[in-house]
Amino acid sequence: MSKAGKFEVDQDIRDALVSIIPVQRVESCARGIVSSACKGERYVTEPAWFRATFLWKIFCPEVIEWTYRLLYITHPGESPKDAIGKKLVDITGAKKFLYPETIRVPEPKTD
């Protein structure tokens, strides 16, 4: 929220935080949550292929932590917009593949 009370999205900061992690539509996530609840599952991982990162986190936690630091952390005094993950998304044009069209537009969805 801005000082004027208007909802604003800083796309550069959002891209720095999301980086190269694929983003799914809300409908897909909701479908996965409801499906898991109906099956009585205790944990939900959506999308399903993301379960592999869970195994990496268990067996090689240092690799995952190193990767997070590499992609998201900047040097003191640098902007989060200078993170390597953000640069990867910008240089490769990966937004077209990793982000749904609804978040690639600068205006936030209001309905």
ZADO-1210 file (C-alpha; in nm, 4 decimals, padded with zeros to 6 digits):
<atoms>
<atom x="00.0000" y="00.0000" z="00.0000" code="MET" pos="1"/>
<atom x="00.1289" y="00.3422" z="-00.0871" code="SER" pos="2"/>
<atom x="00.1008" y="00.6424" z="00.1419" code="LYS" pos="3"/>
<atom x="-00.1983" y="00.7501" z="-00.0653" code="ALA" pos="4"/>
<atom x="-00.3744" y="00.4202" z="00.0152" code="GLY" pos="5"/>
<atom x="-00.3318" y="00.2755" z="-00.3338" code="LYS" pos="6"/>
<atom x="-00.2188" y="-00.0858" z="-00.3812" code="PHE" pos="7"/>
<atom x="00.1062" y="-00.0891" z="-00.5780" code="GLU" pos="8"/>
<atom x="00.3354" y="-00.3714" z="-00.6841" code="VAL" pos="9"/>
<atom x="00.7072" y="-00.3144" z="-00.7331" code="ASP" pos="10"/>
<atom x="00.7695" y="-00.5700" z="-01.0060" code="GLN" pos="11"/>
<atom x="01.1469" y="-00.5503" z="-00.9698" code="ASP" pos="12"/>
<atom x="01.1339" y="-00.6407" z="-00.6012" code="ILE" pos="13"/>
<atom x="00.8764" y="-00.9131" z="-00.6699" code="ARG" pos="14"/>
<atom x="01.1000" y="-01.0564" z="-00.9430" code="ASP" pos="15"/>
<atom x="01.3992" y="-01.0464" z="-00.7077" code="ALA" pos="16"/>
<atom x="01.2056" y="-01.2363" z="-00.4393" code="LEU" pos="17"/>
<atom x="01.0474" y="-01.4934" z="-00.6718" code="VAL" pos="18"/>
<atom x="01.3534" y="-01.5256" z="-00.8957" code="SER" pos="19"/>
<atom x="01.3623" y="-01.8418" z="-01.1050" code="ILE" pos="20"/>
<atom x="01.1036" y="-02.0306" z="-00.8984" code="ILE" pos="21"/>
<atom x="00.8024" y="-02.1052" z="-01.1217" code="PRO" pos="22"/>
<atom x="00.4761" y="-01.9403" z="-01.0185" code="VAL" pos="23"/>
<atom x="00.1440" y="-02.1210" z="-01.0503" code="GLN" pos="24"/>
<atom x="-00.2031" y="-01.9829" z="-01.0902" code="ARG" pos="25"/>
<atom x="-00.4169" y="-01.9707" z="-00.7745" code="VAL" pos="26"/>
<atom x="-00.6720" y="-02.2064" z="-00.9278" code="GLU" pos="27"/>
<atom x="-00.4079" y="-02.4797" z="-00.9737" code="SER" pos="28"/>
<atom x="-00.2842" y="-02.4446" z="-00.6171" code="CYS" pos="29"/>
<atom x="-00.6383" y="-02.4478" z="-00.4772" code="ALA" pos="30"/>
<atom x="-00.7183" y="-02.7604" z="-00.6796" code="ARG" pos="31"/>
<atom x="-00.4095" y="-02.9330" z="-00.5359" code="GLY" pos="32"/>
<atom x="-00.4986" y="-02.8319" z="-00.1795" code="ILE" pos="33"/>
<atom x="-00.8579" y="-02.9563" z="-00.2064" code="VAL" pos="34"/>
<atom x="-00.7465" y="-03.2786" z="-00.3744" code="SER" pos="35"/>
<atom x="-00.4924" y="-03.3482" z="-00.0979" code="SER" pos="36"/>
<atom x="-00.7460" y="-03.2688" z="00.1749" code="ALA" pos="37"/>
<atom x="-00.9994" y="-03.5072" z="00.0182" code="CYS" pos="38"/>
<atom x="-00.7359" y="-03.7811" z="00.0089" code="LYS" pos="39"/>
<atom x="-00.6518" y="-03.7185" z="00.3745" code="GLY" pos="40"/>
<atom x="-00.2912" y="-03.6251" z="00.3008" code="GLU" pos="41"/>
<atom x="-00.1107" y="-03.4407" z="00.5793" code="ARG" pos="42"/>
<atom x="00.1222" y="-03.2433" z="00.3495" code="TYR" pos="43"/>
<atom x="00.0630" y="-03.0619" z="00.0237" code="VAL" pos="44"/>
<atom x="00.3327" y="-03.0015" z="-00.2332" code="THR" pos="45"/>
<atom x="00.2131" y="-02.8139" z="-00.5368" code="GLU" pos="46"/>
<atom x="00.3321" y="-02.8580" z="-00.8076" code="PRO" pos="47"/>
<atom x="00.4125" y="-03.2234" z="-00.7464" code="ALA" pos="48"/>
<atom x="00.7544" y="-03.2073" z="-00.9140" code="TRP" pos="49"/>
<atom x="00.8644" y="-02.9697" z="-00.6352" code="PHE" pos="50"/>
<atom x="00.8851" y="-03.2688" z="-00.3993" code="ARG" pos="51"/>
<atom x="01.2336" y="-03.3297" z="-00.5359" code="ALA" pos="52"/>
<atom x="01.3547" y="-03.0137" z="-00.3602" code="THR" pos="53"/>
<atom x="01.2265" y="-03.1592" z="-00.0339" code="PHE" pos="54"/>
<atom x="01.4535" y="-03.4604" z="-00.0823" code="LEU" pos="55"/>
<atom x="01.7462" y="-03.2315" z="-00.1652" code="TRP" pos="56"/>
<atom x="01.6730" y="-03.0325" z="00.1521" code="LYS" pos="57"/>
<atom x="01.6829" y="-03.3520" z="00.3596" code="ILE" pos="58"/>
<atom x="01.9888" y="-03.5144" z="00.2074" code="PHE" pos="59"/>
<atom x="02.1925" y="-03.2116" z="00.0913" code="CYS" pos="60"/>
<atom x="02.0783" y="-02.9090" z="00.2945" code="PRO" pos="61"/>
<atom x="02.4035" y="-02.7237" z="00.2327" code="GLU" pos="62"/>
<atom x="02.3472" y="-02.7331" z="-00.1437" code="VAL" pos="63"/>
<atom x="01.9997" y="-02.5826" z="-00.1113" code="ILE" pos="64"/>
<atom x="02.1167" y="-02.3133" z="00.1312" code="GLU" pos="65"/>
<atom x="02.4109" y="-02.2265" z="-00.0937" code="TRP" pos="66"/>
<atom x="02.1781" y="-02.2001" z="-00.3931" code="THR" pos="67"/>
<atom x="01.9395" y="-01.9711" z="-00.2032" code="TYR" pos="68"/>
<atom x="02.2268" y="-01.7476" z="-00.0965" code="ARG" pos="69"/>
<atom x="02.3613" y="-01.7371" z="-00.4500" code="LEU" pos="70"/>
<atom x="02.0250" y="-01.6446" z="-00.6037" code="LEU" pos="71"/>
<atom x="01.8748" y="-01.4121" z="-00.3414" code="TYR" pos="72"/>
<atom x="02.1381" y="-01.2512" z="-00.1184" code="ILE" pos="73"/>
<atom x="02.3190" y="-00.9367" z="-00.2287" code="THR" pos="74"/>
<atom x="02.6220" y="-00.7674" z="-00.0801" code="HIS" pos="75"/>
<atom x="02.5672" y="-00.5079" z="00.1942" code="PRO" pos="76"/>
<atom x="02.4574" y="-00.1788" z="00.0442" code="GLY" pos="77"/>
<atom x="02.3306" y="-00.3360" z="-00.2795" code="GLU" pos="78"/>
<atom x="01.9666" y="-00.3322" z="-00.3761" code="SER" pos="79"/>
<atom x="01.7708" y="-00.6604" z="-00.3766" code="PRO" pos="80"/>
<atom x="01.7124" y="-00.5771" z="-00.7430" code="LYS" pos="81"/>
<atom x="02.0801" y="-00.6678" z="-00.8008" code="ASP" pos="82"/>
<atom x="02.0342" y="-01.0308" z="-00.6909" code="ALA" pos="83"/>
<atom x="02.1628" y="-01.2934" z="-00.9332" code="ILE" pos="84"/>
<atom x="01.8229" y="-01.4657" z="-00.9469" code="GLY" pos="85"/>
<atom x="01.6596" y="-01.1436" z="-01.0694" code="LYS" pos="86"/>
<atom x="01.9323" y="-01.0952" z="-01.3285" code="LYS" pos="87"/>
<atom x="01.8807" y="-01.4523" z="-01.4541" code="LEU" pos="88"/>
<atom x="01.5094" y="-01.3911" z="-01.4989" code="VAL" pos="89"/>
<atom x="01.5701" y="-01.0621" z="-01.6802" code="ASP" pos="90"/>
<atom x="01.8528" y="-01.1763" z="-01.9091" code="ILE" pos="91"/>
<atom x="01.6983" y="-01.5071" z="-02.0151" code="THR" pos="92"/>
<atom x="01.3425" y="-01.3775" z="-02.0516" code="GLY" pos="93"/>
<atom x="01.2282" y="-01.6634" z="-01.8289" code="ALA" pos="94"/>
<atom x="00.9271" y="-01.4653" z="-01.7043" code="LYS" pos="95"/>
<atom x="00.7350" y="-01.5775" z="-02.0114" code="LYS" pos="96"/>
<atom x="00.7696" y="-01.9388" z="-01.9018" code="PHE" pos="97"/>
<atom x="00.7868" y="-01.9203" z="-01.5232" code="LEU" pos="98"/>
<atom x="00.5241" y="-01.6556" z="-01.4441" code="TYR" pos="99"/>
<atom x="00.1540" y="-01.6663" z="-01.5395" code="PRO" pos="100"/>
<atom x="00.0398" y="-01.3813" z="-01.7625" code="GLU" pos="101"/>
<atom x="-00.1639" y="-01.2312" z="-01.4782" code="THR" pos="102"/>
<atom x="00.1483" y="-01.1318" z="-01.2839" code="ILE" pos="103"/>
<atom x="00.3536" y="-01.0216" z="-01.5838" code="ARG" pos="104"/>
<atom x="00.1420" y="-00.7081" z="-01.6210" code="VAL" pos="105"/>
<atom x="00.2283" y="-00.4020" z="-01.4114" code="PRO" pos="106"/>
<atom x="-00.1257" y="-00.3391" z="-01.2777" code="GLU" pos="107"/>
<atom x="-00.2421" y="-00.5560" z="-00.9859" code="PRO" pos="108"/>
<atom x="-00.5568" y="-00.7599" z="-01.0412" code="LYS" pos="109"/>
<atom x="-00.8447" y="-00.6038" z="-00.8460" code="THR" pos="110"/>
<atom x="-01.1407" y="-00.8359" z="-00.9046" code="ASP" pos="111"/>
</atoms>
